[in-house]
Amino acid sequence: MKNKEFINKIITGESLEVLSKIEDNSIDLILTDPPYFLDKLDNNWTHKKVSDKRNRQVIKSLPAGMKFDRQQGVKFYEWYSKISKEAFRVLKAGGFFFSFSSPRLYHRMASAMDDTGFEIRDCFLWVYTQNQMKAMSLNHFIDKMDISKEKKEILKNRLSGWKTPQIKSNFEPIAMAQKPTDGTFLNNFIKNEVGLLNTNIRVGDNMYPSNILSVEGVNEIMDKHFLISKPNNEKGNFNIHMTVKPLELCKYLISLSVYSKDAVVLDPFVGSGTVALASKELGKNYIGIDINPEYVKIAEKRLNTSQYSADEEIDGLYITTRKKLSSLQAKLI
Ligand SMILES: C[S@@+](CC[C@H](N)C(=O)[O-])C[C@H]1O[C@@H](n2cnc3c(N)ncnc32)[C@H](O)[C@@H]1O
């Protein structure tokens, strides 16, 4: 088997370094949630640095995620070009590369993937309702102006409700890129067992998969079309990672794009191990990489304590119609 020393393991290490040891054309799917390059969340991310509230909440008087700095995007592009180059090399021809991002820097990430040779096939939106507004009132700055108290009040009234341009963010874009196929889709699939999407899976109320994803349960129409499955304390109480992705979302993307029973799913920024766990629960192989040993321990704990067995999947498919979902839940109780 290729990549023997890495299969079904979480490797502590710098992603580019570990990726360089993975064999060419050996990976079926890359599904990852890289650092977004906002605030301190870059490729030198340490848990101590990002979990300190002083670093996270107020960066030079702006709320987390809202420091506007052109260099963030430039650096992200340069670094993600190197990651994408390795991703391109290790993926099988026709293999998919799903990568989460932020609305602000998605364009840089997708351009890096595109410029490396990937075909950008789509952009998925993970939609959610829970988030805080980040826009700030300017009253604080008005108070510091060298004008009379009366003029300050007039200005504050004029600007009442008008805030800095940071809208409440309620989606995360996920690029769906594909390494070019070797010949036609059909020939490539026969040869490599990658490159097609599984339209047997269902979301919401027996609907075809779409590029809008929700795991919340919002209202009847949204749920009917886009609801994947509601999370159920899947993160684990011991999990201190700050950007854990929903397990069901990862399972959905793997089920949508992975065919082979022996497939290997790679997450070069595995954090607390969600993609690895999703792969394991679907009976697929995984390789996880993270630079922070404390996250690797959490990922290993999640993987070791997972009660779920891939045999529980109904007909080997990931189907979330309400009826089947409740029968699946009944099976698990
Ligand atoms: C957005 S988080 C991933 C969270 C993950 N999806 C989960 O559900 O827990 C990104 C991860 O990338 C890791 N990371 C940052 N820079 C890295 C690098 N150069 N090499 C490897 N891992 C890195 C961080 O430690 C962090 O855990």
The ligand as an SDF file (V2000), in Angstrom:
LIG
                    3D

 27 29  0  0  0  0  0  0  0  0999 V2000
   -8.8280   26.0170   10.7830 C   0  0  0  0  0  0  0  0  0  0  0  0
   -7.9070   24.8690   11.7360 S   0  0  0  0  0  0  0  0  0  0  0  0
   -8.5860   23.2940   11.3140 C   0  0  0  0  0  0  0  0  0  0  0  0
   -9.6920   22.8610   12.2510 C   0  0  0  0  0  0  0  0  0  0  0  0
  -10.2860   21.5290   11.8920 C   0  0  0  0  0  0  0  0  0  0  0  0
  -11.0560   21.6180   10.6810 N   0  0  0  0  0  0  0  0  0  0  0  0
  -11.1860   20.9740   12.9980 C   0  0  0  0  0  0  0  0  0  0  0  0
  -12.3650   20.6970   12.7520 O   0  0  0  0  0  0  0  0  0  0  0  0
  -10.7110   20.8460   14.1350 O   0  0  0  0  0  0  0  0  0  0  0  0
   -6.3690   24.9240   10.9310 C   0  0  0  0  0  0  0  0  0  0  0  0
   -5.2910   24.0820   11.5680 C   0  0  0  0  0  0  0  0  0  0  0  0
   -4.0920   24.2470   10.8180 O   0  0  0  0  0  0  0  0  0  0  0  0
   -3.0020   24.0820   11.6950 C   0  0  0  0  0  0  0  0  0  0  0  0
   -1.8250   24.6840   11.0400 N   0  0  0  0  0  0  0  0  0  0  0  0
   -1.5420   25.9900   10.8940 C   0  0  0  0  0  0  0  0  0  0  0  0
   -0.4060   26.1470   10.1930 N   0  0  0  0  0  0  0  0  0  0  0  0
    0.0420   24.9050    9.8960 C   0  0  0  0  0  0  0  0  0  0  0  0
    1.1660   24.3980    9.1670 C   0  0  0  0  0  0  0  0  0  0  0  0
    2.0430   25.2350    8.6070 N   0  0  0  0  0  0  0  0  0  0  0  0
    1.3060   23.0690    9.0490 N   0  0  0  0  0  0  0  0  0  0  0  0
    0.4040   22.2100    9.6080 C   0  0  0  0  0  0  0  0  0  0  0  0
   -0.6800   22.6360   10.3040 N   0  0  0  0  0  0  0  0  0  0  0  0
   -0.8690   23.9600   10.4430 C   0  0  0  0  0  0  0  0  0  0  0  0
   -3.4380   24.7400   12.9880 C   0  0  0  0  0  0  0  0  0  0  0  0
   -2.7470   24.2040   14.1020 O   0  0  0  0  0  0  0  0  0  0  0  0
   -4.9410   24.4430   13.0100 C   0  0  0  0  0  0  0  0  0  0  0  0
   -5.2420   23.3770   13.8560 O   0  0  0  0  0  0  0  0  0  0  0  0
  1  2  1  0
  2  3  1  0
  2 10  1  0
  3  4  1  0
  4  5  1  0
  5  6  1  0
  5  7  1  0
  7  8  2  0
  7  9  1  0
 10 11  1  0
 11 12  1  0
 11 26  1  0
 12 13  1  0
 13 14  1  0
 13 24  1  0
 14 15  1  0
 14 23  1  0
 15 16  2  0
 16 17  1  0
 17 18  1  0
 17 23  2  0
 18 19  1  0
 18 20  2  0
 20 21  1  0
 21 22  2  0
 22 23  1  0
 24 25  1  0
 24 26  1  0
 26 27  1  0
M  CHG  2   2   1   9  -1
M  END
$$$$
